[in-house]
Amino acid sequence: MWPFYIPYPPEQKDGFWGVPTSTIDWCEENYVVSPFIAEALNTTTNSVFIALALFAIYHAYLNKLETRFIFTAFGFLLVGIGSWLFHMTLRYHFQLLDELPMIYATCIPFWSLFSEFKSKHQSALIGLGIFMSANLLTVIYLYFRDPTIHQVSYAILNGLIILKSIKLNLKYVHDEKARTQLNKTAIFGVGIFLFGYFLWNLDIHLCDLLRSTRHYVGMPFGFLTEFHGWWHILTGTGVYYSLVYEEYLRCFLTGTEQYYEFSWIWGLPVVYCIDKPGLERARAIKKLKLEDDKFIKNNKQE
């Protein structure tokens, strides 16, 4: 018998939130830890996602990063909250609050990358195309209610983001130190995300083995075999690293890299502004130049 062994109680068909209505019920036994939480570990591990998203929002604001990065981090905050509610209740409407914001939040960096060096008109058209595609995907997913549609779409979005990021990195980042930092951040972020995906698959395909193992070792040791919970921790970390990668890459694409440096706080990477007054002056000058160019163009047309 393992020390501090606490046997798992029988799984409950329903609990405080009633019979599950979600299209997916994960490997974790329902209502064995608390009658108020359907999947306790799958629920609470989302706290990592939520905490990292809040950390990203705070540092994006503090370091004068563009609003797009605050919106992206806020989108992933909604994913963490939605996933928390989904696993806590196993209700279908909360499942949608988990899955659909994953697509919507990923559309922001997708638009950001694919509208680089485009005119405002072209950027708006790209944004409109992404908006219409996301809405079409939502309608299709709501009609068929097949999780595979969501999973494949999310994978395609992220794959295209990775490829575009690599292309922009190779073309516009000429500082070897910065490129090394970017590459390490990307490799770690994508690597830990893929490892989480590997555990996610084990949770699905080896569920019977995992359940028998956790019943043998009991609580709390059995909590370590909740691989979907590890998926939340690892992918939350991977998403955070990917966001920092995009933030630092954007500095080079906008020519503001001299005002920023790649730094670490509490073991997490951050893009730190080292000259806020200089950055604000540079942005003001750029805005004035754009307004002057627009004025000259309008006068020529007249």
C-alpha positions as CSV (number, residue, x, y, z in Angstrom):
1,M,0.0,0.0,0.0
2,W,1.3,3.4,-1.0
3,P,1.9,5.9,1.9
4,F,-0.9,8.5,2.3
5,Y,-3.1,6.2,0.1
6,I,-6.6,7.5,-0.3
7,P,-8.8,5.2,-2.4
8,Y,-10.7,6.6,-5.3
9,P,-14.5,6.7,-4.7
10,P,-16.8,5.3,-7.4
11,E,-17.3,7.6,-10.4
12,Q,-20.6,9.4,-10.4
13,K,-22.9,9.6,-13.5
14,D,-23.9,13.1,-12.4
15,G,-23.2,15.6,-9.7
16,F,-23.9,19.2,-8.9
17,W,-24.0,20.2,-12.6
18,G,-26.2,17.3,-13.6
19,V,-25.7,14.7,-16.4
20,P,-22.9,15.8,-18.8
21,T,-24.1,17.2,-22.1
22,S,-20.7,17.8,-23.7
23,T,-19.6,15.9,-26.8
24,I,-16.4,14.8,-25.0
25,D,-15.9,13.3,-21.6
26,W,-12.2,12.9,-20.7
27,C,-10.4,10.1,-19.0
28,E,-10.6,11.6,-15.5
29,E,-13.3,10.0,-13.4
30,N,-16.3,12.4,-12.8
31,Y,-17.1,13.8,-9.4
32,V,-14.6,11.6,-7.5
33,V,-12.8,14.5,-5.7
34,S,-15.7,16.9,-5.2
35,P,-19.5,16.7,-5.9
36,F,-19.2,20.3,-7.2
37,I,-16.4,19.7,-9.8
38,A,-16.8,17.1,-12.6
39,E,-13.1,16.8,-13.4
40,A,-11.1,18.2,-10.6
41,L,-7.6,18.0,-12.0
42,N,-8.6,18.9,-15.6
43,T,-10.3,22.0,-14.0
44,T,-7.7,23.3,-11.6
45,T,-4.8,22.9,-14.0
46,N,-6.3,25.6,-16.1
47,S,-5.1,28.0,-13.4
48,V,-1.7,27.9,-15.1
49,F,-3.3,29.0,-18.4
50,I,-5.1,31.8,-16.6
51,A,-2.1,33.0,-14.6
52,L,0.2,33.1,-17.6
53,A,-2.4,35.0,-19.7
54,L,-2.8,37.6,-16.9
55,F,1.0,37.8,-16.7
56,A,1.2,38.4,-20.5
57,I,-1.5,41.1,-20.4
58,Y,0.2,42.9,-17.6
59,H,3.7,42.9,-19.2
60,A,2.4,43.8,-22.6
61,Y,0.7,46.9,-21.1
62,L,3.7,47.7,-18.8
63,N,6.2,47.5,-21.6
64,K,4.2,49.5,-24.2
65,L,3.7,46.6,-26.5
66,E,1.0,46.9,-29.2
67,T,-2.6,46.4,-28.4
68,R,-2.8,43.3,-30.6
69,F,-0.7,41.4,-28.0
70,I,-3.0,42.5,-25.2
71,F,-6.0,41.2,-27.2
72,T,-4.2,38.0,-28.0
73,A,-3.3,37.3,-24.3
74,F,-6.9,38.3,-23.3
75,G,-8.2,35.7,-25.8
76,F,-6.1,33.0,-24.3
77,L,-7.3,34.1,-20.9
78,L,-10.9,33.4,-22.1
79,V,-9.7,30.0,-23.3
80,G,-8.4,29.2,-19.8
81,I,-11.6,30.4,-18.1
82,G,-13.8,28.5,-20.7
83,S,-11.8,25.3,-20.2
84,W,-12.1,25.7,-16.4
85,L,-15.9,26.0,-16.7
86,F,-16.1,23.1,-19.2
87,H,-14.2,20.6,-17.2
88,M,-15.9,21.7,-14.0
89,T,-19.4,21.2,-15.4
90,L,-19.1,19.0,-18.6
91,R,-21.9,21.1,-20.1
92,Y,-22.0,21.6,-23.8
93,H,-22.3,25.5,-23.8
94,F,-19.1,25.7,-21.7
95,Q,-17.4,23.3,-24.0
96,L,-18.0,25.8,-26.8
97,L,-16.6,28.5,-24.5
98,D,-13.4,26.4,-24.3
99,E,-13.0,25.4,-27.9
100,L,-14.2,28.4,-30.0
101,P,-12.1,31.0,-28.2
102,M,-9.0,28.9,-29.1
103,I,-9.8,29.6,-32.7
104,Y,-10.7,33.2,-32.2
105,A,-7.7,34.1,-30.1
106,T,-5.3,32.4,-32.6
107,C,-6.9,34.5,-35.5
108,I,-5.3,37.6,-34.0
109,P,-1.6,36.5,-34.4
110,F,-2.6,34.9,-37.7
111,W,-3.8,38.3,-38.9
112,S,-0.9,40.1,-37.4
113,L,1.7,38.0,-39.3
114,F,-0.1,37.8,-42.6
115,S,-0.8,41.5,-42.7
116,E,2.8,42.5,-42.1
117,F,4.0,45.1,-44.6
118,K,0.6,45.3,-46.2
119,S,-1.4,48.5,-46.8
120,K,-4.2,49.4,-44.4
121,H,-6.7,48.4,-47.1
122,Q,-4.9,45.0,-47.7
123,S,-4.7,44.4,-43.9
124,A,-8.4,45.1,-43.5
125,L,-9.2,42.7,-46.3
126,I,-7.1,40.0,-44.7
127,G,-8.9,40.7,-41.4
128,L,-12.3,40.5,-43.0
129,G,-11.3,37.1,-44.7
130,I,-10.2,35.7,-41.3
131,F,-13.3,37.0,-39.6
132,M,-15.6,35.4,-42.2
133,S,-13.6,32.1,-42.1
134,A,-13.9,31.9,-38.3
135,N,-17.6,32.5,-38.5
136,L,-18.1,29.9,-41.2
137,L,-16.0,27.4,-39.1
138,T,-18.2,28.2,-36.1
139,V,-21.4,27.5,-38.1
140,I,-20.0,24.2,-39.5
141,Y,-18.8,23.1,-36.0
142,L,-22.1,23.9,-34.4
143,Y,-24.0,22.0,-37.0
144,F,-21.9,18.8,-37.1
145,R,-20.7,19.0,-33.4
146,D,-17.6,17.0,-34.3
147,P,-14.6,17.9,-32.1
148,T,-12.3,16.8,-34.9
149,I,-13.3,19.8,-37.0
150,H,-12.2,22.1,-34.2
151,Q,-8.9,20.2,-33.6
152,V,-7.9,20.1,-37.3
153,S,-8.7,23.8,-37.8
154,Y,-6.7,24.8,-34.7
155,A,-3.7,22.7,-35.9
156,I,-3.8,24.3,-39.4
157,L,-4.0,27.8,-37.9
158,N,-1.0,27.2,-35.7
159,G,1.0,25.4,-38.4
160,L,0.6,28.4,-40.8
161,I,1.6,30.8,-38.0
162,I,4.7,28.9,-37.3
163,L,5.7,28.8,-41.0
164,K,5.1,32.5,-41.5
165,S,7.0,33.4,-38.3
166,I,10.0,31.4,-39.4
167,K,10.0,33.1,-42.8
168,L,9.8,36.6,-41.3
169,N,12.5,35.7,-38.7
170,L,14.9,34.6,-41.4
171,K,14.3,37.6,-43.6
172,Y,14.2,40.5,-41.1
173,V,16.1,39.5,-37.9
174,H,19.8,40.0,-38.6
175,D,21.1,40.3,-35.1
176,E,22.5,36.8,-34.3
177,K,22.0,37.1,-30.6
178,A,18.3,38.1,-31.0
179,R,17.8,35.4,-33.6
180,T,19.2,32.8,-31.3
181,Q,16.9,34.0,-28.5
182,L,13.9,33.8,-30.8
183,N,14.9,30.3,-32.1
184,K,15.3,29.0,-28.6
185,T,12.0,30.5,-27.5
186,A,10.2,29.0,-30.5
187,I,11.8,25.6,-30.1
188,F,10.9,25.4,-26.4
189,G,7.4,26.7,-27.0
190,V,6.5,24.4,-29.9
191,G,8.3,21.5,-28.2
192,I,6.5,21.7,-24.9
193,F,3.2,22.2,-26.8
194,L,3.8,19.0,-28.8
195,F,4.8,17.1,-25.7
196,G,1.5,18.2,-24.2
197,Y,-0.2,17.0,-27.3
198,F,1.5,13.6,-26.9
199,L,0.2,13.3,-23.4
200,W,-3.2,14.4,-24.6
201,N,-3.3,11.4,-27.0
202,L,-2.1,9.0,-24.3
203,D,-4.9,10.2,-22.1
204,I,-7.3,9.2,-24.9
205,H,-5.9,6.0,-26.1
206,L,-4.6,4.5,-22.8
207,C,-7.4,5.6,-20.6
208,D,-8.2,2.1,-19.2
209,L,-4.5,1.6,-18.2
210,L,-4.3,5.1,-16.7
211,R,-7.5,4.6,-14.7
212,S,-6.3,1.2,-13.3
213,T,-3.0,2.7,-12.4
214,R,-4.5,5.6,-10.5
215,H,-6.8,3.3,-8.6
216,Y,-3.9,1.2,-7.7
217,V,-1.8,4.0,-6.3
218,G,-4.8,6.0,-5.0
219,M,-5.0,9.8,-4.4
220,P,-2.9,12.0,-4.5
221,F,-0.4,10.0,-6.5
222,G,-3.0,9.1,-9.1
223,F,-3.3,12.8,-9.9
224,L,0.0,12.5,-11.8
225,T,-1.6,10.2,-14.3
226,E,-4.2,12.9,-15.3
227,F,-2.5,13.6,-18.6
228,H,-5.2,15.9,-19.9
229,G,-4.4,18.1,-16.9
230,W,-0.7,18.0,-17.9
231,W,-1.8,19.1,-21.4
232,H,-3.3,22.2,-19.9
233,I,-0.1,23.0,-18.0
234,L,2.2,22.3,-21.0
235,T,0.2,24.0,-23.7
236,G,-0.5,27.0,-21.5
237,T,3.3,27.4,-21.1
238,G,3.8,26.7,-24.8
239,V,1.3,29.4,-25.8
240,Y,2.9,31.9,-23.5
241,Y,6.4,31.3,-25.0
242,S,4.9,31.6,-28.5
243,L,3.3,34.9,-27.6
244,V,6.6,36.3,-26.4
245,Y,8.3,35.1,-29.6
246,E,5.7,37.0,-31.6
247,E,6.2,40.1,-29.5
248,Y,10.0,40.1,-29.9
249,L,9.7,39.3,-33.6
250,R,7.3,42.2,-34.0
251,C,9.9,44.6,-32.6
252,F,12.2,43.8,-35.5
253,L,9.5,44.0,-38.1
254,T,8.5,47.5,-36.9
255,G,12.1,48.7,-36.4
256,T,11.7,49.3,-32.7
257,E,14.1,46.6,-31.5
258,Q,16.5,49.1,-30.1
259,Y,14.0,50.1,-27.5
260,Y,13.5,46.5,-26.2
261,E,15.5,43.6,-24.9
262,F,14.7,40.0,-24.3
263,S,14.6,39.4,-20.5
264,W,13.5,36.9,-17.9
265,I,11.2,37.3,-14.8
266,W,10.5,34.4,-12.4
267,G,11.9,32.0,-15.0
268,L,9.6,33.3,-17.8
269,P,10.7,35.2,-20.9
270,V,9.4,38.8,-21.4
271,V,10.0,41.5,-23.9
272,Y,11.2,44.4,-21.7
273,C,11.1,48.0,-22.8
274,I,14.4,49.7,-21.9
275,D,13.6,53.2,-23.3
276,K,9.9,54.1,-23.0
277,P,10.4,57.8,-23.8
278,G,12.4,57.0,-26.9
279,L,9.8,54.5,-28.0
280,E,7.0,56.9,-27.6
281,R,8.9,59.6,-29.6
282,A,9.6,57.1,-32.3
283,R,6.0,56.1,-32.6
284,A,4.9,59.7,-32.6
285,I,7.3,60.5,-35.4
286,K,6.2,57.5,-37.4
287,K,2.5,58.6,-37.0
288,L,3.3,62.1,-38.1
289,K,5.2,60.8,-41.2
290,L,2.2,58.6,-42.1
291,E,-0.1,61.5,-41.8
292,D,2.2,63.7,-43.9
293,D,2.4,61.0,-46.6
294,K,-1.3,60.7,-46.6
295,F,-1.7,64.5,-46.9
296,I,0.8,64.6,-49.8
297,K,-0.9,61.8,-51.6
298,N,-4.3,63.4,-51.2
299,N,-3.0,66.7,-52.6
300,K,-1.5,65.0,-55.6
301,Q,-4.8,63.3,-56.4
302,E,-6.6,66.7,-56.2
